[in-house]
Amino acid sequence: MNTSKALLYLILFIMASCAQPKEEKEIVYSYVEEPHSYAKPNNAFIKHLNLDIVVDFENEIISGKATYDIENNKSRQIILDSKHLNIESVLADGKETEFSLGINDKYMGQPLTININQDTKEITVVYKTTKNSEAVQWLKPQQTADKSSPFLFTQGQAILTRSWIPIQDSAQIRITYEANVQVPKGLMAVMSAENPTVKTADGLYHFRMNQAIPPYLIALAVGDFSYKAISERTGVYAEKSMLNKSYEEFSDMEKMVSAAEQLYGPYAWGQFDVIVLPPSFPFGGMENPRLTFATPTVIAGDKSLVSLVAHELAHSWSGNLVTNATWNDFWLNEGFTVYFEMRIMEAVYGKERADMLALISRQDLDDELENLKDAPNDTKLKLDLKGRNPDDAMNSIAYDKGYLFLRTLEETVGREKLDAFLKTYFKEHAFSTMTTEKFVDYLNTNLLKKNNISFNTDEWINQPGIPKNQAIISSYKFKNVEHILQEYITSGKIDKKVTEDWTPQEWVHFIRNFPRDMTADQMKYLDDTLNLTNSSNSYIQMVWYEQALNHEYHGNNVDAKIEEFLTQVGRRWYVETLFKAFKRNDRIEDALKVYEKARPSYHSVTAKTIDDLLGYKPDQETN
């Protein structure tokens, strides 16, 4: 073959090679299997949400559209989660596309399957909420503090965001978002985002969250409330009658943020504000980024219950910054947060107060272990919640056993080493999600093996109950309380003066430790002397009312006070504690009479818990 022909063949070969279509390499994503979401993010997932909605109080509907930027891994479909939503239409890159809603599951709702092309970059869902949208609570004016305007708030944890926004409702899918929210004139809207501090003239509000968060942390509140700054980066929102009280109660927030930063690194979210919601809010607090939602039951007038604020602040690191990948790993959010909460409380208010809180946490854990004695697998830190409501994991095991694990780890390795480890852990995994298995590997590599320390991590995480090597927590103030209680049991007398300087934690410890054989007469003497039925502290009220039910005490109009408490307070922990006491003491009929009055004011999270506890069917409700 001559040189010119050889050169020609070579050129033709190169041209033919270049003309061959290159095979696109499939991207491998590392999302783990998710038992509580229909999304298949390894195929296609959302990255950014642009929400454009109208809040209609008259018809109690949120309507509008959710537009998503998506990442598509050569898929022809993307699946969102939807629950009790009216899906009107769906667009892919601005053009209508086919969609379908699958079979409804009572916990997970329905898969919303949307047809897309392999190069689709954006989808839009036009939708409305319905009366069954569980995340949203619509409140009449009389259900608020000021009783002058309606109020709305959402609660997305664990998997309820899908009931007010169609979304891939998995904790491991982090997104940024923007929102335009139209509300009636005269009301303010706030979200877990950059927020206004004054009302707009037209009721239109714009929001932006530039840091990627899991969907359960997308939150909205609308009402007639105002803002008062505590520092340049902290402040409170509340209704007019609650604003100054809330400001005074939470005036140490900047100190808390500074203390937290000293422990585990810079606060990453810019602003840390709290909004005090109406009493139907089902949790003590919800750690929505930049804006914690809080129950008014924490407003005690003496800062005695502000550990709740420390807890929600701690979530800015454990939970919001490093998030449990699935709800089976919930302890990674809450156990770490309780530990961090105690450290903040110690830094701001002293070791003795932190120890009292920690000891109450330990007692709560013992109570939970007793409640779960017939379900030992539910006392493991790492859970298997497939086919169950993830709310089942939101008990003292994740919080208090998780805390005890870290407290015991601290005593084993030393506080200095553990602090350095946690600070690095939060920094290296910021804005990401974490599985239990991945955390254990990280713990072994970066703390235990590094320092040649042996620790029974697997027993703590994957076995029922509490291992023998557990931190022992004590409080000299609690020992004094126990001494005074014993003196009363022996003598039948108590000097009110010895209780005058007690904190609510001391009162709670005193009341909780009443002996089982305490008589109604003994309860009456304490009530007459210490005025416990009329306490203004919600925590003390809850434990006293529980003991009144346990000991069949009916003096000083306590039954009416219990009913009043249950119809005015919707915090699930408090409500469930008292209805459990009714049930435990064979007073189901009495419980149902109270519950029928109280249920309409409860958020769905609380109502579903009590429905299950009492065997109550919603269609039993009377008008």
C-alpha positions as CSV (number, residue, x, y, z in Angstrom):
1,M,0.0,0.0,0.0
2,N,1.4,3.3,-1.0
3,T,1.8,6.1,1.5
4,S,-1.0,8.3,0.2
5,K,-3.5,5.5,0.3
6,A,-2.5,4.6,3.9
7,L,-2.9,8.2,4.9
8,L,-6.3,8.3,3.3
9,Y,-7.5,5.2,5.2
10,L,-6.2,6.6,8.4
11,I,-8.1,9.8,7.9
12,L,-11.3,7.9,7.0
13,F,-10.9,5.7,10.2
14,I,-10.5,8.7,12.4
15,M,-13.5,10.5,10.9
16,A,-15.6,7.3,11.3
17,S,-14.6,7.0,15.0
18,C,-15.5,10.6,15.7
19,A,-18.9,10.1,14.1
20,Q,-19.8,7.3,16.5
21,P,-22.2,8.5,19.2
22,K,-20.4,8.4,22.6
23,E,-22.1,6.2,25.2
24,E,-23.2,8.4,28.1
25,K,-21.9,7.0,31.3
26,E,-24.7,6.5,33.9
27,I,-24.2,8.6,37.0
28,V,-24.1,6.7,40.2
29,Y,-25.8,8.5,43.1
30,S,-25.6,7.3,46.7
31,Y,-29.1,7.8,48.1
32,V,-30.0,4.9,50.4
33,E,-33.2,2.9,50.4
34,E,-36.0,5.0,51.9
35,P,-38.9,3.2,53.5
36,H,-41.0,6.3,53.9
37,S,-40.9,8.0,50.5
38,Y,-41.9,6.9,47.0
39,A,-39.1,8.9,45.5
40,K,-36.4,7.1,43.6
41,P,-33.7,9.8,43.8
42,N,-31.0,7.7,42.2
43,N,-33.1,7.9,39.0
44,A,-34.2,11.6,39.3
45,F,-34.3,14.1,42.1
46,I,-35.2,17.6,42.9
47,K,-32.6,20.3,43.7
48,H,-34.5,23.6,44.1
49,L,-38.1,24.5,44.8
50,N,-39.8,27.7,43.6
51,L,-43.1,27.9,45.5
52,D,-45.9,30.3,44.4
53,I,-49.0,30.0,46.6
54,V,-52.1,31.8,47.9
55,V,-53.3,31.2,51.5
56,D,-57.1,31.3,51.5
57,F,-58.4,31.4,55.1
58,E,-62.1,31.6,54.1
59,N,-62.0,28.2,52.3
60,E,-59.0,26.9,54.3
61,I,-57.0,26.1,51.2
62,I,-53.4,26.7,50.0
63,S,-53.3,26.8,46.2
64,G,-50.7,27.5,43.6
65,K,-47.8,25.8,42.0
66,A,-44.5,24.2,42.9
67,T,-41.7,24.4,40.3
68,Y,-38.6,22.3,40.7
69,D,-35.2,22.2,39.2
70,I,-34.3,18.6,38.8
71,E,-31.3,16.3,38.3
72,N,-32.2,13.5,35.9
73,N,-30.1,10.3,35.6
74,K,-31.4,9.2,32.1
75,S,-34.8,8.6,33.6
76,R,-38.2,8.9,31.8
77,Q,-40.0,9.5,35.1
78,I,-39.6,11.4,38.4
79,I,-41.7,10.4,41.5
80,L,-42.8,12.9,44.1
81,D,-44.7,12.2,47.4
82,S,-48.3,13.5,47.7
83,K,-50.8,13.1,50.4
84,H,-54.4,14.5,50.4
85,L,-53.5,17.0,47.7
86,N,-55.6,17.9,44.7
87,I,-53.2,17.7,41.7
88,E,-54.6,19.8,38.9
89,S,-51.8,19.7,36.2
90,V,-48.1,19.0,35.7
91,L,-45.7,20.6,33.4
92,A,-42.2,19.4,32.2
93,D,-40.0,22.3,30.9
94,G,-43.1,24.4,30.6
95,K,-45.3,21.9,28.6
96,E,-48.1,19.8,30.0
97,T,-47.1,16.2,30.7
98,E,-48.8,13.1,31.8
99,F,-48.9,12.2,35.5
100,S,-50.5,9.6,37.7
101,L,-51.3,9.1,41.3
102,G,-50.8,5.7,42.8
103,I,-52.5,3.7,45.5
104,N,-52.9,5.6,48.7
105,D,-51.1,4.4,51.9
106,K,-52.4,5.7,55.2
107,Y,-48.9,6.8,56.3
108,M,-47.1,7.6,53.0
109,G,-49.9,8.9,50.9
110,Q,-49.6,8.5,47.1
111,P,-46.7,8.4,44.6
112,L,-47.1,11.2,42.1
113,T,-45.4,9.8,39.0
114,I,-44.5,12.4,36.3
115,N,-43.4,11.6,32.7
116,I,-40.3,13.5,31.7
117,N,-37.6,13.3,29.0
118,Q,-34.0,12.4,29.7
119,D,-33.1,16.0,29.3
120,T,-35.9,17.5,31.4
121,K,-34.6,20.2,33.7
122,E,-37.7,21.6,35.3
123,I,-41.1,20.4,36.4
124,T,-44.1,22.3,37.7
125,V,-47.1,20.9,39.8
126,V,-50.3,23.0,40.0
127,Y,-52.2,21.9,43.1
128,K,-54.4,22.7,46.1
129,T,-54.5,21.4,49.6
130,T,-57.6,19.7,51.0
131,K,-59.3,19.6,54.3
132,N,-57.4,16.4,55.0
133,S,-53.9,18.0,54.5
134,E,-52.4,16.9,57.8
135,A,-49.4,19.3,58.0
136,V,-51.6,22.4,58.0
137,Q,-53.7,23.6,60.9
138,W,-56.1,26.5,60.3
139,L,-57.1,28.3,63.5
140,K,-60.1,30.5,64.1
141,P,-59.4,33.9,65.9
142,Q,-60.7,32.5,69.2
143,Q,-58.0,29.8,69.1
144,T,-55.2,32.4,69.2
145,A,-53.8,34.4,72.0
146,D,-55.2,37.8,70.8
147,K,-58.5,36.3,69.5
148,S,-58.7,38.9,66.8
149,S,-57.4,37.2,63.6
150,P,-57.1,33.7,62.1
151,F,-53.8,31.8,62.2
152,L,-52.2,29.1,60.1
153,F,-49.0,27.0,60.7
154,T,-47.5,23.9,59.1
155,Q,-45.7,21.0,60.8
156,G,-43.8,18.8,58.3
157,Q,-41.8,16.4,60.5
158,A,-41.7,13.5,59.9
159,I,-43.4,12.9,56.5
160,L,-46.2,15.5,56.4
161,T,-44.7,18.2,54.1
162,R,-46.1,16.1,51.3
163,S,-49.6,17.0,52.5
164,W,-49.1,20.7,51.8
165,I,-46.5,20.6,49.0
166,P,-46.0,17.8,46.4
167,I,-42.4,16.9,47.0
168,Q,-39.8,14.1,47.4
169,D,-40.4,14.0,51.1
170,S,-37.2,12.2,52.2
171,A,-34.8,13.5,54.8
172,Q,-31.9,12.7,52.6
173,I,-33.0,14.8,49.6
174,R,-31.8,18.3,50.5
175,I,-33.1,21.3,48.5
176,T,-32.9,25.1,48.4
177,Y,-36.1,27.0,48.0
178,E,-37.8,30.3,47.2
179,A,-41.4,31.2,47.8
180,N,-44.0,33.9,47.0
181,V,-46.8,33.7,49.5
182,Q,-50.0,35.8,49.2
183,V,-51.9,36.1,52.5
184,P,-54.8,38.4,53.5
185,K,-53.8,42.1,54.1
186,G,-53.1,42.8,57.7
187,L,-51.4,39.4,58.3
188,M,-47.8,38.4,58.3
189,A,-46.2,35.3,56.7
190,V,-42.9,33.8,57.9
191,M,-41.1,30.6,56.7
192,S,-37.9,28.6,57.5
193,A,-36.0,31.1,55.3
194,E,-35.0,34.8,55.2
195,N,-37.9,36.5,56.9
196,P,-39.6,39.9,57.0
197,T,-39.8,41.8,60.3
198,V,-42.7,44.0,59.4
199,K,-46.0,43.4,57.5
200,T,-46.3,44.3,53.8
201,A,-49.1,46.5,52.6
202,D,-50.4,44.0,50.1
203,G,-50.0,40.8,52.0
204,L,-47.4,39.4,49.5
205,Y,-44.2,38.0,51.0
206,H,-41.1,36.7,49.3
207,F,-38.8,34.1,50.9
208,R,-35.4,32.6,50.1
209,M,-33.5,29.7,51.6
210,N,-30.1,29.5,50.0
211,Q,-28.8,26.5,52.0
212,A,-30.0,23.1,51.1
213,I,-32.4,21.6,53.7
214,P,-34.5,18.4,54.0
215,P,-38.2,18.9,53.0
216,Y,-39.5,18.3,56.6
217,L,-37.9,21.6,57.5
218,I,-39.9,23.7,55.0
219,A,-42.4,25.5,57.2
220,L,-44.9,28.3,57.0
221,A,-46.8,30.4,59.6
222,V,-49.4,33.1,58.9
223,G,-51.1,35.3,61.4
224,D,-51.3,38.7,63.1
225,F,-47.9,38.8,64.9
226,S,-45.0,41.1,65.3
227,Y,-41.2,40.9,65.6
228,K,-38.9,42.1,68.4
229,A,-35.1,41.7,68.0
230,I,-33.0,40.4,70.9
231,S,-29.6,40.9,69.1
232,E,-28.5,41.4,65.6
233,R,-29.1,37.7,64.8
234,T,-31.8,36.6,67.3
235,G,-35.3,37.7,68.0
236,V,-38.9,36.6,68.6
237,Y,-42.2,36.7,66.6
238,A,-45.4,36.6,68.7
239,E,-48.9,37.9,68.8
240,K,-49.3,41.3,70.5
241,S,-50.3,40.0,73.9
242,M,-47.4,37.5,73.9
243,L,-44.6,39.6,72.4
244,N,-43.1,41.2,75.5
245,K,-43.5,38.0,77.6
246,S,-41.8,36.0,74.8
247,Y,-39.0,38.6,74.5
248,E,-38.3,38.5,78.2
249,E,-38.4,34.7,78.3
250,F,-36.0,34.2,75.5
251,S,-33.7,37.2,76.2
252,D,-30.7,34.8,76.7
253,M,-30.9,33.5,73.1
254,E,-27.8,35.3,71.9
255,K,-25.9,33.9,74.9
256,M,-27.1,30.4,73.9
257,V,-25.9,30.9,70.3
258,S,-22.5,32.1,71.4
259,A,-22.2,29.2,73.9
260,A,-23.1,26.7,71.1
261,E,-20.5,28.2,68.7
262,Q,-17.8,27.9,71.4
263,L,-18.6,24.2,71.6
264,Y,-19.0,23.0,68.0
265,G,-18.2,25.7,65.5
266,P,-19.9,28.7,63.8
267,Y,-23.7,29.0,63.5
268,A,-24.3,28.3,59.8
269,W,-27.8,29.8,59.3
270,G,-27.3,33.5,59.8
271,Q,-30.4,34.2,61.8
272,F,-31.9,32.4,64.8
273,D,-35.4,33.5,65.6
274,V,-38.3,31.9,67.5
275,I,-42.0,32.3,66.7
276,V,-44.4,31.6,69.6
277,L,-47.4,29.8,68.1
278,P,-50.9,29.2,69.4
279,P,-51.3,26.4,72.0
280,S,-52.4,23.8,69.5
281,F,-48.9,23.4,68.2
282,P,-48.2,19.7,68.7
283,F,-44.6,19.8,69.8
284,G,-42.5,21.8,72.3
285,G,-40.5,23.2,69.5
286,M,-39.6,22.5,65.9
287,E,-36.2,23.4,64.7
288,N,-37.1,24.9,61.3
289,P,-33.9,26.7,60.1
290,R,-33.6,30.4,60.9
291,L,-37.1,30.2,62.6
292,T,-37.8,27.8,65.4
293,F,-41.6,27.2,66.0
294,A,-42.4,27.0,69.7
295,T,-45.3,26.2,72.0
296,P,-46.5,28.9,74.3
297,T,-46.4,26.4,77.2
298,V,-42.7,27.3,77.5
299,I,-43.5,30.8,78.5
300,A,-43.2,30.4,82.3
301,G,-42.2,33.9,83.3
302,D,-38.9,32.9,84.8
303,K,-36.9,31.3,82.0
304,S,-37.2,28.0,83.7
305,L,-38.3,26.0,80.6
306,V,-35.9,27.6,78.1
307,S,-34.0,24.4,77.7
308,L,-36.4,23.9,74.9
309,V,-34.8,26.8,73.1
310,A,-31.4,25.4,73.7
311,H,-32.6,22.1,72.2
312,E,-34.0,23.7,69.0
313,L,-30.8,25.8,68.7
314,A,-28.7,22.6,69.0
315,H,-30.6,21.2,66.1
316,S,-28.9,23.9,64.0
317,W,-25.9,21.5,64.1
318,S,-27.4,18.0,64.7
319,G,-30.4,17.6,62.5
320,N,-30.3,20.6,60.3
321,L,-26.6,20.7,59.4
322,V,-26.1,16.9,59.6
323,T,-29.4,15.1,59.1
324,N,-30.6,11.6,59.7
325,A,-30.7,10.0,56.2
326,T,-33.9,8.0,57.1
327,W,-36.2,8.0,60.0
328,N,-34.7,4.7,61.1
329,D,-31.7,6.8,62.0
330,F,-33.7,9.4,64.0
331,W,-31.5,9.1,67.1
332,L,-28.7,10.8,65.1
333,N,-30.8,13.9,65.1
334,E,-32.3,13.8,68.6
335,G,-29.7,12.0,70.8
336,F,-27.0,14.3,69.6
337,T,-29.3,17.3,70.1
338,V,-30.2,16.4,73.7
339,Y,-26.5,16.0,74.5
340,F,-25.7,19.4,72.9
341,E,-28.7,21.0,74.7
342,M,-27.3,19.9,78.0
343,R,-23.9,21.4,77.2
344,I,-25.5,24.7,76.2
345,M,-27.6,24.8,79.4
346,E,-24.5,24.0,81.4
347,A,-22.5,26.8,79.7
348,V,-25.3,29.4,80.2
349,Y,-27.0,28.4,83.5
350,G,-24.5,26.2,85.3
351,K,-23.8,22.5,85.8
352,E,-26.4,21.9,88.5
353,R,-29.3,23.0,86.3
354,A,-27.9,20.9,83.4
355,D,-27.6,17.9,85.7
356,M,-31.2,18.2,86.9
357,L,-32.4,18.3,83.3
358,A,-30.2,15.3,82.5
359,L,-31.6,13.3,85.4
360,I,-35.2,14.1,84.3
361,S,-34.1,12.8,80.9
362,R,-32.9,9.6,82.5
363,Q,-36.2,9.2,84.4
364,D,-38.1,9.7,81.1
365,L,-36.0,7.0,79.6
366,D,-36.9,4.5,82.4
367,D,-40.6,5.3,81.9
368,E,-40.3,4.7,78.1
369,L,-38.5,1.4,78.6
370,E,-41.3,0.3,80.9
371,N,-43.9,1.4,78.2
372,L,-42.0,-0.6,75.6
373,K,-41.3,-3.7,77.6
374,D,-43.4,-5.8,75.2
375,A,-41.7,-4.3,72.1
376,P,-38.0,-4.6,72.9
377,N,-36.9,-3.9,69.3
378,D,-38.3,-0.4,69.7
379,T,-35.8,0.3,72.4
380,K,-32.9,0.0,70.0
381,L,-31.4,3.3,68.7
382,K,-31.2,2.0,65.1
383,L,-34.8,1.1,64.2
384,D,-36.7,-0.7,61.5
385,L,-39.8,1.4,60.8
386,K,-40.7,0.0,57.4
387,G,-44.5,-0.2,57.1
388,R,-45.0,2.0,60.2
389,N,-45.5,5.6,60.9
390,P,-42.1,7.2,61.5
391,D,-43.7,9.1,64.4
392,D,-43.4,5.8,66.2
393,A,-39.7,6.7,66.6
394,M,-40.3,10.0,68.2
395,N,-40.1,8.9,71.8
396,S,-37.7,8.9,74.6
397,I,-35.5,6.2,73.1
398,A,-34.1,8.4,70.3
399,Y,-33.8,11.4,72.6
400,D,-32.8,10.1,76.0
401,K,-31.1,6.8,75.2
402,G,-29.3,8.6,72.4
403,Y,-28.2,11.2,75.0
404,L,-27.1,8.6,77.5
405,F,-25.0,6.9,74.8
406,L,-23.1,10.2,74.2
407,R,-22.9,11.0,77.9
408,T,-21.4,7.6,78.5
409,L,-19.1,8.0,75.6
410,E,-17.9,11.3,77.0
411,E,-17.1,9.7,80.4
412,T,-15.2,7.0,78.5
413,V,-13.1,9.1,76.2
414,G,-13.0,12.4,78.1
415,R,-15.0,15.5,77.3
416,E,-12.1,17.3,75.5
417,K,-11.6,14.4,73.0
418,L,-15.4,14.1,72.4
419,D,-15.8,17.8,71.9
420,A,-13.0,17.8,69.3
421,F,-14.5,14.8,67.6
422,L,-18.0,16.3,67.4
423,K,-16.7,19.7,66.2
424,T,-14.9,18.0,63.3
425,Y,-17.9,15.7,62.6
426,F,-20.3,18.7,62.2
427,K,-17.7,20.5,60.0
428,E,-16.9,17.6,57.7
429,H,-20.5,16.5,57.2
430,A,-22.2,19.9,57.0
431,F,-25.2,20.1,54.8
432,S,-25.3,16.3,54.3
433,T,-27.1,13.3,55.6
434,M,-25.9,10.5,57.8
435,T,-26.8,6.9,58.3
436,T,-26.2,5.0,61.6
437,E,-23.7,2.7,59.8
438,K,-21.7,5.6,58.3
439,F,-21.6,7.3,61.7
440,V,-20.3,4.2,63.4
441,D,-17.5,3.9,60.9
442,Y,-16.6,7.5,61.4
443,L,-16.7,7.1,65.2
444,N,-14.4,4.1,65.1
445,T,-11.9,5.7,62.7
446,N,-11.8,9.2,64.1
447,L,-12.3,8.7,67.9
448,L,-12.1,5.2,69.2
449,K,-9.3,3.6,67.2
450,K,-7.4,6.8,67.0
451,N,-7.2,6.9,70.8
452,N,-7.0,3.1,71.3
453,I,-10.4,3.1,73.2
454,S,-12.7,0.2,73.5
455,F,-16.5,1.0,73.6
456,N,-19.5,-1.3,73.1
457,T,-21.0,0.9,70.3
458,D,-22.9,-2.0,68.7
459,E,-24.6,-3.0,71.9
460,W,-25.7,0.6,72.5
461,I,-27.1,1.0,69.0
462,N,-28.3,-2.3,67.9
463,Q,-29.4,-4.1,71.1
464,P,-32.6,-3.5,73.2
465,G,-32.4,-1.8,76.6
466,I,-29.6,0.0,78.3
467,P,-26.0,-1.5,78.5
468,K,-24.5,-1.9,81.9
469,N,-21.7,0.7,81.2
470,Q,-24.0,3.7,81.5
471,A,-23.2,7.1,82.9
472,I,-24.6,7.7,86.4
473,I,-26.2,11.1,86.7
474,S,-26.9,12.7,90.1
475,S,-28.1,16.0,91.5
476,Y,-27.6,17.2,95.1
477,K,-30.7,19.4,94.7
478,F,-32.8,16.4,93.7
479,K,-31.4,14.5,96.7
480,N,-32.7,17.3,98.9
481,V,-36.1,17.1,97.2
482,E,-36.2,13.4,97.9
483,H,-35.3,14.0,101.5
484,I,-38.2,16.6,101.9
485,L,-40.6,14.2,100.3
486,Q,-39.6,11.4,102.6
487,E,-40.0,13.6,105.6
488,Y,-43.5,14.5,104.5
489,I,-44.5,10.8,104.0
490,T,-43.1,10.1,107.5
491,S,-44.5,13.1,109.4
492,G,-47.5,14.1,107.3
493,K,-46.4,17.7,107.4
494,I,-44.4,20.0,105.0
495,D,-43.1,23.5,105.5
496,K,-44.0,25.6,102.4
497,K,-40.8,27.7,103.0
498,V,-38.5,24.8,102.1
499,T,-40.0,24.9,98.5
500,E,-39.9,28.7,97.9
501,D,-36.7,28.6,95.9
502,W,-37.4,25.5,94.0
503,T,-37.0,25.4,90.2
504,P,-39.7,23.7,88.1
505,Q,-37.3,20.8,87.7
506,E,-37.3,20.3,91.5
507,W,-41.0,20.5,91.6
508,V,-41.3,18.0,88.8
509,H,-38.9,15.6,90.6
510,F,-40.9,16.0,93.9
511,I,-44.2,15.3,92.3
512,R,-43.0,12.5,90.0
513,N,-41.7,10.5,93.0
514,F,-44.9,10.3,95.0
515,P,-45.1,6.7,96.3
516,R,-47.8,4.5,94.6
517,D,-49.7,4.1,97.9
518,M,-50.0,7.9,98.5
519,T,-53.6,8.6,99.6
520,A,-56.0,11.1,98.3
521,D,-55.9,12.8,101.7
522,Q,-52.1,13.1,101.4
523,M,-52.6,14.7,98.0
524,K,-55.2,17.0,99.4
525,Y,-52.8,18.2,102.1
526,L,-50.1,19.0,99.6
527,D,-52.5,20.7,97.3
528,D,-53.9,22.9,100.1
529,T,-50.4,23.7,101.3
530,L,-48.6,24.2,98.0
531,N,-51.5,25.1,95.7
532,L,-50.4,22.7,93.0
533,T,-53.7,22.4,91.2
534,N,-53.5,26.1,90.4
535,S,-49.8,26.2,89.3
536,S,-49.1,28.5,86.4
537,N,-46.2,26.4,85.1
538,S,-47.4,24.0,82.4
539,Y,-44.8,21.4,83.2
540,I,-45.7,21.3,86.9
541,Q,-49.4,21.2,85.9
542,M,-48.9,18.2,83.7
543,V,-47.1,16.1,86.3
544,W,-49.4,17.1,89.1
545,Y,-52.5,16.3,87.0
546,E,-51.0,12.9,86.1
547,Q,-50.5,12.1,89.8
548,A,-54.1,13.3,90.6
549,L,-55.3,10.7,88.0
550,N,-53.0,8.0,89.3
551,H,-54.1,8.5,93.0
552,E,-57.8,9.2,92.3
553,Y,-57.5,12.6,93.8
554,H,-60.5,14.9,93.0
555,G,-60.0,17.7,95.5
556,N,-59.9,21.5,94.8
557,N,-61.7,21.1,91.5
558,V,-58.8,19.3,89.9
559,D,-60.9,17.3,87.4
560,A,-62.2,20.6,85.9
561,K,-58.6,21.9,85.8
562,I,-57.5,18.8,83.9
563,E,-60.3,19.2,81.4
564,E,-59.4,22.8,81.0
565,F,-55.7,22.0,80.4
566,L,-56.5,19.3,77.8
567,T,-58.9,21.6,75.9
568,Q,-56.5,24.5,75.9
569,V,-53.1,22.8,75.3
570,G,-52.3,20.8,72.2
571,R,-48.7,19.9,72.9
572,R,-48.6,16.1,72.2
573,W,-46.3,15.1,75.1
574,Y,-48.5,16.8,77.7
575,V,-51.7,15.6,76.2
576,E,-50.6,12.0,75.7
577,T,-49.2,11.8,79.2
578,L,-52.6,12.7,80.7
579,F,-54.7,10.6,78.4
580,K,-52.4,7.6,79.2
581,A,-53.1,8.3,82.9
582,F,-56.8,8.2,82.3
583,K,-56.4,4.9,80.4
584,R,-54.0,3.4,83.0
585,N,-56.5,4.1,85.7
586,D,-59.5,2.6,83.9
587,R,-61.2,6.0,83.2
588,I,-61.6,5.6,79.4
589,E,-65.2,6.9,79.4
590,D,-64.1,10.1,81.3
591,A,-61.1,10.4,78.8
592,L,-63.4,10.1,75.8
593,K,-65.8,12.8,77.1
594,V,-62.9,15.2,77.5
595,Y,-61.3,14.2,74.2
596,E,-64.5,14.9,72.2
597,K,-64.3,18.5,73.4
598,A,-60.6,18.8,73.0
599,R,-60.0,17.0,69.7
600,P,-61.2,19.8,67.3
601,S,-58.5,22.1,68.6
602,Y,-55.6,19.6,68.2
603,H,-53.2,19.4,65.3
604,S,-53.5,16.2,63.3
605,V,-50.2,14.9,64.9
606,T,-51.6,15.1,68.4
607,A,-55.1,13.9,67.3
608,K,-53.8,10.8,65.6
609,T,-51.7,9.8,68.6
610,I,-54.7,10.1,71.0
611,D,-57.1,8.4,68.5
612,D,-54.8,5.4,68.6
613,L,-54.3,5.5,72.3
614,L,-58.0,5.7,73.1
615,G,-59.3,3.6,70.2
616,Y,-61.2,6.7,69.0
617,K,-62.7,6.7,65.5
618,P,-63.0,10.2,64.1
619,D,-66.5,9.4,62.8
620,Q,-67.6,9.0,66.4
621,E,-67.3,12.8,66.9
622,T,-70.4,14.6,68.0
623,N,-71.4,18.1,67.0
